[in-house]
Amino acid sequence: MKERTFSIGDAEKLTRVSQRMLRAWEGRHIPVPERIVCGDRAYRRYTQGQIDLIKRIKKYQDQGYTLKMAAQKARED
């Protein structure tokens, strides 16, 4: 059975991190999400693991950590 994935809009709602920020974090602070191609478009699909990582990064940022440190701590969790 295939793992459930989430659109970037769903990821924004679940994590309270804007779509713009999610795009900026790709490849540097979070793994690049899978893309689903539909016609000429490619849509991002986030796994539950990526959603959980984004939530942890946001939690540490809310506690005052820089993005770099928040991402590092979130990956260590």
Secondary structure, 3 states (H helix, E strand, C coil): CCCCEECHHHHHHHHCCCHHHHHHHECCCECCCEEEEECCEEEEEEEHHHHHHHHHHHHHHHCCCCHHHHHHHHHHC
